[in-house]
């Protein structure tokens, strides 16, 4: 164990044996705390001076150097004289703390809370309880009145409250309602404006057999909200009160032994299956395909394993030479996707090829059988075709040939003709993936999301209902309608908790960071902290498309919107977004010739959720460099999206209204702005609904 730092309480440090390190005076601890807040970034000496003193003394620079030297001696007592420090380093105009990702208790806490959602309930509960035990008091306790600590203290406090509520939710899932009541009672009393605290407390009381107490809690919450804030309880509290009054069945407490009982049933059923179904039976492939579908929505290792085994199952089915079996194995994996960049393009191409071969084999077999087969058999054949076509549409995301879009439309047509709700939901998810062949299609995606929500809610298709809410969340964000987007994010989270869909939290966390940024309700530093917190969520979730390059891209867009230079991430892992970031990063370092060369080599952005944002980045660089060719390309590409917020359709980041970028391009190109202004929504980026909501 190396040096560890604690900020979840008074700021402290521990040596490799766990012993406390003497940090001397309050300003020594303030320097250390300020560097921890910076998360490895350089803090200039001038900034440290401003943060340490209201009125800096004449020898402030020397004093800071003295504090740093004392900290270095305390943190690295065995470092030989005149050798560079390894932990508290001098870099450029200031200092940085090069601590490992697990060296600071606050950073470990964030990671623990983020990963707990992907674990089985018992393990997740243990992770949350351990993480909450690291708190020794308010974060950065002795610096509560310091401006530089305020945003980080607030963010960590909110994350702790969220963890307390998730711990209670997990206890309820495990049938331990009575155990959850005391903590929730204290939590609601200490934070009376948190409706989720009251909801969980009332539910825990009801499941503990205390229906009267549960109703009393809800009425107390209502009185507080109405009397103190002048607002009525939200839909969650109102719905719970109605459900308790009618003793809704879904509120019934789970048996304390439910988890163990489920494990026993699973073991017994799988053992019986092994005994009853021959090891070489074709039925095993279909059963495996169904299991892989369920495994994929668990997130983390489950999603990655499902991908790997899926290809093996398809190959095994093809080896048997049975096209109908292969079609069922491919089509059984009707797992919707919301992120439009493929996590494994090579694997996706193999699946598309296999689906194409199977379609051809089905057509040949159906033709050879003649037209005597009718009714149920013909419908089954058409349904199999539709599932293969929907699979091609999903796995061909970003396709420029139009093949994926044609497949999606054919799948939709068949599903509607067959009047098959589950098949139509799958086809619509494929169609969503193919609504990126040009910019400005957020309204069309909103329509698809709305139909998915309605269709799935009526027919109990939970996974597709969640997808519909997430699509609507993204699309309404693009149209600056954050009120509607909020509602869909909340409903997606509610369904995710109830039906154990942990990956949903990855997307809603990013959305809330985007919303904070886009509505102007936070400083750049606060928005940046929210983005960093969201970026920690996908770690280990099995979604590389949501991990590589997205955080640097979000921070770049944030800084550009606020007229600030790009973050110090020139050597960061930009992932697939490197070509669009590179010209701007080079320009920020006054390397114009290299930036111009990088811009000339820029490819057309992929057709996905970030198309508009990447075109806007190209436009920004082109405007600075006077590259008329790129300006023309960007203007033509962005014109259909004139009424949207650039990038916000991703639910992840934004570069502001596309219309503003078009204005700049039109001015530079000597064109009137009227050609795109006619279609621009007149609403603001605040919580109001845009005119086409």
GULUMLO-687214 format. One record per residue (C-alpha): residue number from 1; x, y, z; residue in one letter; chain. Coordinates in steps of 0.001 Angstrom, whole numbers. Example, Ala and Ser with C-alpha at 12.3 -4.5 7.8 and 13.67 -1.06 7.14 Angstrom:
<sites>
num|X|Y|Z|residu|chaine
1|12300|-4500|7800|a|A
2|13670|-1060|7140|s|A
</sites>
This chain:
<sites>
num|X|Y|Z|residu|chaine
1|0|0|0|x|A
2|1405|3406|-1020|x|A
3|509|6906|111|x|A
4|-3258|7391|433|x|A
5|-5251|10577|800|x|A
6|-8512|11247|2588|x|A
7|-10901|14075|1760|x|A
8|-14183|12443|2847|x|A
9|-13920|14325|6119|x|A
10|-10961|16421|7287|x|A
11|-8135|16353|4735|x|A
12|-5481|13844|5709|x|A
13|-2872|11464|4314|x|A
14|-1714|7993|5352|x|A
15|1589|6254|4759|x|A
16|2095|2732|3452|x|A
17|1339|1205|6848|x|A
18|-1862|3178|7343|x|A
19|-332|5635|9765|x|A
20|-1327|9301|9605|x|A
21|1186|11648|7963|x|A
22|1803|14969|9696|x|A
23|753|17679|7223|x|A
24|1713|20670|9408|x|A
25|-461|23779|9216|x|A
26|-3835|24522|7600|x|A
27|-2315|26101|4492|x|A
28|-218|22983|3868|x|A
29|-3427|20952|3923|x|A
30|-5126|23564|1756|x|A
31|-2432|23198|-933|x|A
32|-2793|19421|-841|x|A
33|-6592|19612|-956|x|A
34|-6512|22088|-3860|x|A
35|-4291|19748|-5870|x|A
36|-6573|16779|-5133|x|A
37|-9564|18784|-6363|x|A
38|-7650|19356|-9616|x|A
39|-7521|15554|-10212|x|A
40|-3998|15429|-11556|x|A
41|-4189|18650|-13563|x|A
42|-1637|21398|-13049|x|A
43|-2690|24206|-10709|x|A
44|-683|27372|-11457|x|A
45|1059|29055|-8544|x|A
46|-973|32200|-9190|x|A
47|-4204|30219|-8765|x|A
48|-2920|28655|-5541|x|A
49|-2099|32099|-4175|x|A
50|-5584|33406|-5038|x|A
51|-7154|30377|-3373|x|A
52|-5030|30517|-222|x|A
53|-5344|34239|602|x|A
54|-8019|36884|248|x|A
55|-5232|39451|205|x|A
56|-1951|37710|-723|x|A
57|1118|38859|1222|x|A
58|4194|40163|-563|x|A
59|6041|36850|-186|x|A
60|3139|34668|-1326|x|A
61|5077|32852|-4076|x|A
62|7877|31936|-1665|x|A
63|5325|30817|925|x|A
64|3644|28464|-1568|x|A
65|7035|26977|-2452|x|A
66|7709|26456|1247|x|A
67|4370|24679|1709|x|A
68|5063|22438|-1300|x|A
69|8575|21605|-92|x|A
70|7226|20643|3343|x|A
71|4523|18481|1781|x|A
72|7092|16721|-390|x|A
73|9220|15924|2646|x|A
74|6183|14538|4447|x|A
75|4883|12503|1497|x|A
76|8227|11189|219|x|A
77|10524|11138|3278|x|A
78|12943|8651|1686|x|A
79|13464|10562|-1557|x|A
80|17189|11272|-2054|x|A
81|18236|14951|-2141|x|A
82|18067|16752|-5494|x|A
83|16017|13987|-7135|x|A
84|12685|14977|-8755|x|A
85|9533|14447|-6742|x|A
86|7330|11647|-8021|x|A
87|4082|12495|-6256|x|A
88|3776|16259|-5877|x|A
89|5449|17416|-9087|x|A
90|6414|20758|-10590|x|A
91|5030|21165|-14074|x|A
92|4833|24286|-16209|x|A
93|3505|27217|-14197|x|A
94|2520|25268|-11135|x|A
95|2128|21956|-9361|x|A
96|176|18727|-9794|x|A
97|-483|15702|-7601|x|A
98|261|12496|-9533|x|A
99|-1746|10143|-7347|x|A
100|-3079|6803|-8561|x|A
101|-6767|6294|-9307|x|A
102|-7272|4478|-5991|x|A
103|-5068|6735|-3860|x|A
104|-7817|9206|-2879|x|A
105|-10815|7990|-891|x|A
106|-13198|10246|-2865|x|A
107|-12035|8763|-6166|x|A
108|-12403|5227|-4816|x|A
109|-15865|6150|-3560|x|A
110|-16987|7350|-6996|x|A
111|-15731|4171|-8634|x|A
112|-17331|1930|-6015|x|A
113|-20733|3584|-6381|x|A
114|-20542|3439|-10175|x|A
115|-19595|-250|-10304|x|A
116|-22019|-1393|-7594|x|A
117|-24939|-1068|-10016|x|A
118|-23509|-3763|-12283|x|A
119|-22987|-6296|-9473|x|A
120|-25452|-8895|-8134|x|A
121|-27537|-7334|-5318|x|A
122|-25650|-8941|-2413|x|A
123|-22272|-7910|-3815|x|A
124|-23557|-4469|-4771|x|A
125|-24883|-3921|-1244|x|A
126|-21529|-4899|240|x|A
127|-19719|-2525|-2118|x|A
128|-22008|380|-1195|x|A
129|-21766|-256|2544|x|A
130|-17983|-423|2364|x|A
131|-17808|2790|330|x|A
132|-20162|4707|2631|x|A
133|-18002|3612|5554|x|A
134|-15101|5646|4166|x|A
135|-16848|8911|5056|x|A
136|-15447|10519|8228|x|A
137|-17453|13743|7972|x|A
138|-18359|16306|5278|x|A
139|-15977|16230|2317|x|A
140|-13055|18674|2608|x|A
141|-14504|19473|6033|x|A
142|-12176|22290|7058|x|A
143|-12529|24081|3710|x|A
144|-16306|24447|3670|x|A
145|-16111|28214|3145|x|A
146|-13570|28103|310|x|A
147|-14825|28849|-3208|x|A
148|-12398|26400|-4807|x|A
149|-13775|23507|-2734|x|A
150|-17471|24356|-2952|x|A
151|-18353|22614|-6226|x|A
152|-16422|19457|-5355|x|A
153|-17924|19317|-1850|x|A
154|-21398|19691|-3326|x|A
155|-20787|17038|-5963|x|A
156|-19452|14513|-3458|x|A
157|-22270|15229|-1013|x|A
158|-24823|14575|-3762|x|A
159|-23050|11362|-4739|x|A
160|-23112|10207|-1109|x|A
161|-26860|10843|-857|x|A
162|-27349|8916|-4076|x|A
163|-25314|6015|-2636|x|A
164|-27403|6000|561|x|A
165|-30561|5735|-1539|x|A
166|-29132|3026|-3776|x|A
167|-28107|1059|-677|x|A
168|-31677|1260|583|x|A
169|-33019|256|-2837|x|A
170|-30746|-2777|-2848|x|A
171|-31858|-3785|654|x|A
172|-35458|-3628|-547|x|A
173|-34549|-5758|-3576|x|A
174|-33073|-8362|-1220|x|A
175|-36204|-8405|956|x|A
176|-34537|-6592|3875|x|A
177|-37059|-3767|4214|x|A
178|-37072|-3543|8038|x|A
179|-33284|-3252|8014|x|A
180|-33533|-292|5631|x|A
181|-36021|1728|7722|x|A
182|-33715|3307|10381|x|A
183|-31178|4638|7896|x|A
184|-33913|5919|5585|x|A
185|-35716|7608|8474|x|A
186|-32571|9541|9361|x|A
187|-31844|10208|5684|x|A
188|-35296|11701|5009|x|A
189|-35190|13769|8208|x|A
190|-31777|15175|7291|x|A
191|-32694|15870|3661|x|A
192|-36424|16636|3662|x|A
193|-36512|17983|82|x|A
194|-35330|14696|-1464|x|A
195|-38488|13002|-2685|x|A
196|-36623|9766|-3362|x|A
197|-35752|9553|348|x|A
198|-39425|9779|1316|x|A
199|-40459|7306|-1394|x|A
200|-37963|4693|-259|x|A
201|-38835|5185|3413|x|A
202|-42558|4769|2741|x|A
203|-41938|1681|603|x|A
204|-39671|148|3264|x|A
205|-42316|754|5940|x|A
206|-45047|-766|3775|x|A
207|-42947|-3847|3063|x|A
208|-42263|-4142|6793|x|A
209|-46015|-4473|7419|x|A
210|-46422|-861|8560|x|A
211|-48964|436|6043|x|A
212|-50264|3207|8321|x|A
213|-46749|4509|8989|x|A
214|-46007|4441|5256|x|A
215|-49038|6612|4487|x|A
216|-48168|8955|7362|x|A
217|-44672|9427|5930|x|A
218|-46062|10275|2488|x|A
219|-48485|12788|4003|x|A
220|-45680|14350|6035|x|A
221|-43633|14679|2860|x|A
222|-46578|16297|1073|x|A
223|-47064|18816|3908|x|A
224|-43380|19768|3904|x|A
225|-43244|20241|148|x|A
226|-46470|22242|-20|x|A
227|-45913|24391|3093|x|A
228|-42213|25090|2668|x|A
229|-41716|25062|-1102|x|A
230|-45215|25567|-2443|x|A
231|-45012|22524|-4750|x|A
232|-46959|19292|-4896|x|A
233|-45191|15932|-4580|x|A
234|-43803|14509|-7815|x|A
235|-45324|11591|-9746|x|A
236|-43241|8999|-7898|x|A
237|-44653|9912|-4485|x|A
238|-48198|10342|-5814|x|A
239|-48080|6966|-7560|x|A
240|-46738|5201|-4460|x|A
241|-49465|6679|-2243|x|A
242|-52151|5492|-4670|x|A
243|-50555|2036|-4885|x|A
244|-50417|1711|-1072|x|A
245|-54052|2751|-714|x|A
246|-55138|32|-3149|x|A
247|-52515|-2426|-1832|x|A
248|-51082|-2987|-5296|x|A
249|-49599|-6431|-5740|x|A
250|-46263|-5217|-7089|x|A
251|-45556|-3546|-3716|x|A
252|-45619|-6857|-1843|x|A
253|-42384|-7430|87|x|A
254|-39961|-9943|-1293|x|A
255|-39275|-12953|877|x|A
256|-36002|-12570|2821|x|A
257|-34910|-15856|1316|x|A
258|-35925|-14939|-2227|x|A
259|-32356|-14592|-3480|x|A
260|-31346|-17941|-2078|x|A
261|-34537|-19539|-3384|x|A
262|-33829|-18180|-6859|x|A
263|-30342|-19664|-6744|x|A
264|-31736|-23057|-5761|x|A
265|-34362|-23001|-8511|x|A
266|-31702|-22061|-11056|x|A
267|-29392|-24872|-9981|x|A
268|-32192|-27433|-10026|x|A
269|-33576|-26331|-13385|x|A
270|-30193|-26269|-15136|x|A
271|-29345|-29684|-13729|x|A
272|-32660|-31047|-15012|x|A
273|-32011|-29490|-18426|x|A
274|-28578|-31133|-18600|x|A
275|-30142|-34496|-17817|x|A
276|-33090|-34176|-20183|x|A
277|-31583|-32541|-23267|x|A
278|-28794|-34355|-25087|x|A
279|-25516|-32471|-25230|x|A
280|-25593|-32361|-29038|x|A
281|-29257|-31397|-29343|x|A
282|-30059|-28447|-31577|x|A
283|-32427|-27137|-28922|x|A
284|-29390|-26238|-26832|x|A
285|-28362|-23638|-29379|x|A
286|-31744|-21926|-29202|x|A
287|-31715|-22049|-25398|x|A
288|-28200|-20611|-25423|x|A
289|-29295|-17764|-27709|x|A
290|-32077|-16859|-25285|x|A
291|-29703|-16898|-22330|x|A
292|-27223|-14704|-24176|x|A
293|-29974|-12161|-24845|x|A
294|-30711|-11969|-21106|x|A
295|-27008|-11920|-20252|x|A
296|-26373|-8946|-22545|x|A
297|-28620|-6572|-20583|x|A
298|-26817|-7246|-17278|x|A
299|-23878|-5064|-18345|x|A
300|-20194|-5448|-17498|x|A
301|-18747|-8878|-18100|x|A
302|-22176|-10191|-19045|x|A
303|-22449|-7946|-22089|x|A
304|-18939|-8779|-23276|x|A
305|-19452|-12522|-22766|x|A
306|-22786|-12398|-24596|x|A
307|-21099|-10808|-27609|x|A
308|-18340|-13392|-27730|x|A
309|-20594|-16427|-27309|x|A
310|-23164|-15065|-29727|x|A
311|-20828|-15390|-32703|x|A
312|-19860|-18906|-31619|x|A
313|-23545|-19896|-31397|x|A
314|-24241|-18532|-34895|x|A
315|-21260|-20387|-36337|x|A
316|-22351|-23615|-34636|x|A
317|-25864|-23248|-36097|x|A
318|-24488|-22613|-39591|x|A
319|-22324|-25731|-39362|x|A
320|-25493|-27812|-38924|x|A
321|-26778|-26573|-42287|x|A
322|-30221|-25711|-40941|x|A
323|-31187|-22239|-42189|x|A
324|-34319|-22023|-40047|x|A
325|-32382|-22918|-36895|x|A
326|-29690|-20389|-37788|x|A
327|-32353|-17731|-38335|x|A
328|-33817|-18433|-34899|x|A
329|-30401|-18307|-33230|x|A
330|-29518|-14990|-34913|x|A
331|-32969|-13483|-34396|x|A
332|-33246|-14508|-30746|x|A
333|-30638|-11892|-29831|x|A
334|-33148|-9045|-30063|x|A
335|-31162|-6824|-27728|x|A
336|-31770|-3155|-28545|x|A
337|-28916|-667|-28647|x|A
338|-28909|3058|-27952|x|A
339|-25294|3974|-28745|x|A
340|-24770|4250|-32488|x|A
341|-21056|3485|-32651|x|A
342|-20341|-229|-32827|x|A
343|-18251|-1601|-29978|x|A
344|-16774|-4282|-32256|x|A
345|-17112|-3458|-35994|x|A
346|-15379|-6665|-37043|x|A
347|-17791|-8820|-35090|x|A
348|-20753|-6798|-36346|x|A
349|-19639|-7387|-39944|x|A
350|-19450|-11153|-39340|x|A
351|-22990|-11178|-37941|x|A
352|-24326|-9139|-40888|x|A
353|-22667|-11546|-43317|x|A
354|-24107|-14577|-41512|x|A
355|-27576|-12999|-41480|x|A
356|-27302|-12297|-45224|x|A
357|-26315|-15903|-45948|x|A
358|-29218|-17137|-43831|x|A
359|-31689|-14887|-45642|x|A
360|-30537|-16304|-48964|x|A
361|-30782|-19877|-47675|x|A
362|-34292|-19250|-46317|x|A
363|-35405|-17803|-49647|x|A
364|-34008|-20793|-51520|x|A
365|-35639|-23252|-49133|x|A
366|-38972|-21454|-49224|x|A
367|-38926|-21401|-53016|x|A
368|-38104|-25111|-53212|x|A
369|-40992|-25917|-50883|x|A
370|-43409|-24221|-53270|x|A
371|-46379|-22140|-52309|x|A
372|-48416|-24928|-50765|x|A
373|-47412|-23970|-47242|x|A
374|-49670|-21216|-46032|x|A
375|-51002|-19569|-42915|x|A
376|-48967|-20161|-39783|x|A
377|-45934|-21596|-41586|x|A
378|-45753|-18679|-44022|x|A
379|-46083|-16187|-41166|x|A
380|-43281|-17942|-39302|x|A
381|-41059|-17713|-42364|x|A
382|-41781|-13992|-42732|x|A
383|-41134|-13366|-39027|x|A
384|-37775|-15109|-39309|x|A
385|-36909|-12903|-42301|x|A
386|-37908|-9784|-40384|x|A
387|-35702|-10706|-37423|x|A
388|-32734|-11274|-39721|x|A
389|-33375|-7942|-41466|x|A
390|-33684|-6125|-38134|x|A
391|-30410|-7718|-37025|x|A
392|-28716|-6469|-40193|x|A
393|-30103|-2970|-39534|x|A
394|-28817|-2958|-35945|x|A
395|-25380|-4323|-36754|x|A
396|-24960|-2057|-39823|x|A
397|-25074|1144|-37792|x|A
398|-23141|3874|-39569|x|A
399|-23519|2083|-42925|x|A
400|-23121|4453|-45890|x|A
401|-24388|2080|-48583|x|A
402|-28042|2299|-47597|x|A
403|-28183|-1491|-47125|x|A
404|-28952|-1200|-43419|x|A
405|-31721|1365|-43965|x|A
406|-33379|-820|-46611|x|A
407|-33198|-3804|-44254|x|A
408|-34760|-1775|-41429|x|A
409|-37644|-623|-43610|x|A
410|-38317|-4150|-44858|x|A
411|-38302|-5508|-41294|x|A
412|-40733|-2779|-40210|x|A
413|-43084|-3486|-43131|x|A
414|-43191|-7226|-42372|x|A
415|-43735|-6684|-38642|x|A
416|-46630|-4289|-39249|x|A
417|-48197|-6666|-41742|x|A
418|-47940|-9570|-39295|x|A
419|-49272|-7390|-36448|x|A
420|-46522|-8775|-34168|x|A
421|-45713|-6269|-31354|x|A
422|-42418|-7870|-30257|x|A
423|-41241|-8133|-33843|x|A
424|-42245|-4537|-34549|x|A
425|-40354|-3313|-31471|x|A
426|-37219|-5116|-32707|x|A
427|-37688|-3673|-36203|x|A
428|-38142|-151|-34831|x|A
429|-34926|-482|-32838|x|A
430|-33160|-1325|-36100|x|A
431|-34846|1606|-37840|x|A
432|-33619|3939|-35078|x|A
433|-30056|2850|-35801|x|A
434|-30544|3827|-39428|x|A
435|-31845|7376|-38846|x|A
436|-28424|8950|-39169|x|A
437|-28004|8979|-42960|x|A
438|-28099|12783|-42738|x|A
439|-28086|15395|-40007|x|A
440|-31189|16922|-38458|x|A
441|-33255|13771|-37887|x|A
442|-33872|14183|-34146|x|A
443|-37613|14734|-34677|x|A
444|-37870|11456|-36614|x|A
445|-36044|9616|-33843|x|A
446|-38391|11172|-31300|x|A
447|-41315|9669|-33248|x|A
448|-39698|6219|-33219|x|A
449|-39043|6505|-29487|x|A
450|-42642|7524|-28814|x|A
451|-44006|4538|-30742|x|A
452|-41614|2196|-28941|x|A
453|-42726|3477|-25527|x|A
454|-46418|3138|-26357|x|A
455|-46103|-254|-28067|x|A
456|-43856|-1737|-25392|x|A
457|-45896|-452|-22444|x|A
458|-49040|-2024|-23913|x|A
459|-47414|-5397|-24524|x|A
460|-45012|-5730|-21582|x|A
461|-41809|-5365|-23628|x|A
462|-39726|-3799|-20860|x|A
463|-36350|-3739|-22606|x|A
464|-37784|-1951|-25628|x|A
465|-39798|396|-23409|x|A
466|-36535|1462|-21762|x|A
467|-34993|1933|-25208|x|A
468|-37913|4131|-26253|x|A
469|-37472|6372|-23226|x|A
470|-33727|6702|-23864|x|A
471|-34323|7519|-27545|x|A
472|-36813|10202|-26528|x|A
473|-34381|11515|-23911|x|A
474|-31721|11939|-26603|x|A
475|-34003|13321|-29295|x|A
476|-35748|15863|-27086|x|A
477|-32329|17027|-25851|x|A
478|-31370|17727|-29462|x|A
479|-34532|19834|-29748|x|A
480|-33757|21757|-26520|x|A
481|-36772|20233|-24771|x|A
482|-35178|19266|-21481|x|A
483|-38472|19104|-19600|x|A
484|-39609|16157|-21709|x|A
485|-36113|14668|-21742|x|A
486|-36056|14762|-17921|x|A
487|-39297|12808|-17735|x|A
488|-37999|10102|-20055|x|A
489|-34700|9832|-18187|x|A
490|-36545|9394|-14897|x|A
491|-38883|6758|-16331|x|A
492|-35985|4844|-17882|x|A
493|-34255|4817|-14478|x|A
494|-37414|3659|-12714|x|A
495|-37818|749|-15111|x|A
496|-34110|-39|-14851|x|A
497|-34256|-352|-11056|x|A
498|-37391|-2439|-11130|x|A
499|-36214|-4775|-13879|x|A
500|-32474|-4856|-13117|x|A
501|-31097|-3014|-16143|x|A
502|-27898|-1454|-14738|x|A
503|-26591|-117|-18043|x|A
504|-29360|2484|-18156|x|A
505|-27595|4488|-15453|x|A
506|-24603|5002|-17744|x|A
507|-26713|6954|-20243|x|A
508|-28779|8913|-17729|x|A
509|-25635|9986|-15862|x|A
510|-24202|11426|-19071|x|A
511|-27551|13069|-19835|x|A
512|-27622|14876|-16503|x|A
513|-24106|16214|-17095|x|A
514|-25181|17403|-20557|x|A
515|-28311|19039|-19122|x|A
516|-26283|20854|-16476|x|A
517|-23971|22125|-19202|x|A
518|-26563|22984|-21869|x|A
519|-28972|24892|-19620|x|A
520|-26244|27150|-18254|x|A
521|-27010|26260|-14651|x|A
522|-23421|25457|-13743|x|A
523|-19979|26947|-14020|x|A
524|-17504|25406|-16409|x|A
525|-15811|23724|-13449|x|A
526|-19081|22257|-12150|x|A
527|-20079|20983|-15598|x|A
528|-16633|19484|-16058|x|A
529|-16916|17682|-12722|x|A
530|-20307|16285|-13758|x|A
531|-18856|15019|-17047|x|A
532|-15988|13348|-15212|x|A
533|-18409|11661|-12844|x|A
534|-20494|10402|-15757|x|A
535|-17387|9124|-17521|x|A
536|-16548|6960|-14522|x|A
537|-19841|5052|-14890|x|A
538|-19085|2965|-18045|x|A
539|-15852|1594|-16519|x|A
540|-16260|-2164|-16734|x|A
541|-19749|-1895|-18255|x|A
542|-18660|-3678|-21430|x|A
543|-19273|-663|-23689|x|A
544|-15974|541|-25169|x|A
545|-17890|2926|-27432|x|A
546|-18925|4827|-24284|x|A
547|-15446|4743|-22786|x|A
548|-12766|5701|-25317|x|A
549|-12451|9350|-26162|x|A
550|-15856|10519|-25002|x|A
551|-14720|12446|-21910|x|A
552|-11976|14454|-23684|x|A
553|-14465|15218|-26475|x|A
554|-17100|16422|-23990|x|A
555|-14553|18621|-22200|x|A
556|-13336|20036|-25515|x|A
557|-16902|20979|-26509|x|A
558|-17556|22481|-23076|x|A
559|-14451|24661|-23194|x|A
560|-15057|25804|-26773|x|A
561|-18624|26852|-25964|x|A
562|-17355|29027|-23131|x|A
563|-14541|30576|-25140|x|A
564|-11849|28770|-23203|x|A
565|-8843|26929|-24625|x|A
566|-9116|23145|-24951|x|A
567|-8338|21151|-21805|x|A
568|-4795|19912|-21349|x|A
569|-5501|16612|-23068|x|A
570|-3279|16696|-26161|x|A
571|-1950|13263|-25282|x|A
572|-5234|11888|-23994|x|A
573|-6899|8887|-25543|x|A
574|-9238|10588|-28002|x|A
575|-10281|7220|-29377|x|A
576|-12225|7501|-32646|x|A
577|-12663|11261|-32237|x|A
578|-8983|12136|-32630|x|A
579|-9214|13430|-36241|x|A
580|-11820|16076|-35260|x|A
581|-10120|17137|-32042|x|A
582|-6596|17353|-33423|x|A
583|-6909|20563|-35527|x|A
584|-8392|22487|-32598|x|A
585|-5871|21195|-30070|x|A
586|-3049|22150|-32446|x|A
587|-4539|25607|-32989|x|A
588|-4683|26154|-29236|x|A
589|-933|25560|-29212|x|A
590|-405|27944|-32152|x|A
591|715|25156|-34486|x|A
592|-1282|26445|-37463|x|A
593|542|24623|-40228|x|A
594|11|21248|-38553|x|A
595|-3592|22151|-37794|x|A
596|-4253|23073|-41419|x|A
597|-2771|19776|-42605|x|A
598|-4863|17841|-40093|x|A
599|-7994|19682|-41242|x|A
600|-7307|18942|-44908|x|A
601|-7006|15243|-44063|x|A
602|-10249|15221|-42072|x|A
603|-12709|12523|-43200|x|A
604|-16468|12942|-43233|x|A
605|-17821|12238|-39735|x|A
606|-19396|8839|-39141|x|A
607|-23169|8752|-39364|x|A
608|-24078|8472|-35723|x|A
609|-25275|10433|-32696|x|A
610|-22250|12742|-32778|x|A
611|-22317|13636|-36483|x|A
612|-23527|17210|-35915|x|A
613|-21003|17813|-33126|x|A
614|-18076|16576|-35227|x|A
615|-19122|18729|-38185|x|A
616|-19256|21733|-35851|x|A
617|-15755|20993|-34607|x|A
618|-14560|20861|-38205|x|A
619|-16357|24155|-38865|x|A
620|-14675|25840|-35884|x|A
621|-11236|24831|-37108|x|A
622|-12052|25811|-40707|x|A
623|-13257|29271|-39638|x|A
624|-10040|29888|-37718|x|A
625|-7852|28680|-40585|x|A
626|-9927|30201|-43406|x|A
627|-10388|26799|-45054|x|A
628|-13252|27605|-47433|x|A
629|-13611|24052|-48767|x|A
630|-14236|22624|-45310|x|A
631|-16557|25517|-44470|x|A
632|-18643|24724|-47571|x|A
633|-18817|21023|-46656|x|A
634|-19745|21751|-43047|x|A
635|-22406|24286|-44020|x|A
636|-24091|21868|-46436|x|A
637|-23953|18998|-43958|x|A
638|-25314|21015|-41010|x|A
639|-28089|22857|-42834|x|A
640|-30803|20190|-42164|x|A
641|-29995|20378|-38416|x|A
642|-30451|24151|-38134|x|A
643|-33097|23762|-35415|x|A
644|-31084|21414|-33174|x|A
645|-28418|21653|-30485|x|A
646|-25189|20293|-31924|x|A
647|-24321|16947|-30361|x|A
648|-27113|17033|-27762|x|A
649|-28933|14258|-29624|x|A
650|-26291|11954|-28183|x|A
651|-27507|12700|-24675|x|A
652|-23827|13189|-23844|x|A
653|-22425|16585|-24921|x|A
654|-23199|19709|-26902|x|A
655|-21590|22514|-28875|x|A
656|-24668|24723|-28631|x|A
657|-27216|25617|-31329|x|A
658|-26304|24442|-34817|x|A
659|-27825|27706|-36081|x|A
660|-25065|29702|-34408|x|A
661|-22417|27672|-36226|x|A
662|-24323|28112|-39499|x|A
663|-24438|31877|-38891|x|A
664|-20656|31979|-38520|x|A
665|-20163|29844|-41626|x|A
666|-22625|31890|-43674|x|A
667|-20882|35131|-42677|x|A
668|-17461|33731|-43584|x|A
669|-18762|32414|-46903|x|A
670|-20609|35649|-47734|x|A
671|-24042|34035|-47662|x|A
672|-27305|35238|-46083|x|A
673|-28342|33451|-42891|x|A
674|-32001|33407|-43937|x|A
675|-31733|30049|-45706|x|A
676|-31351|28221|-42384|x|A
677|-32954|30677|-39978|x|A
678|-36450|29866|-41295|x|A
679|-36341|26399|-39754|x|A
680|-34719|27276|-36452|x|A
681|-36769|26770|-33293|x|A
682|-37364|30030|-31462|x|A
683|-37270|28478|-27974|x|A
684|-34330|28941|-25658|x|A
685|-32023|26245|-24351|x|A
686|-33595|26537|-20923|x|A
687|-36233|24128|-19674|x|A
688|-38878|25300|-22129|x|A
689|-40256|23074|-24874|x|A
690|-39203|23818|-28428|x|A
691|-42063|24620|-30839|x|A
692|-42115|21158|-32462|x|A
693|-42342|19206|-29178|x|A
</sites>
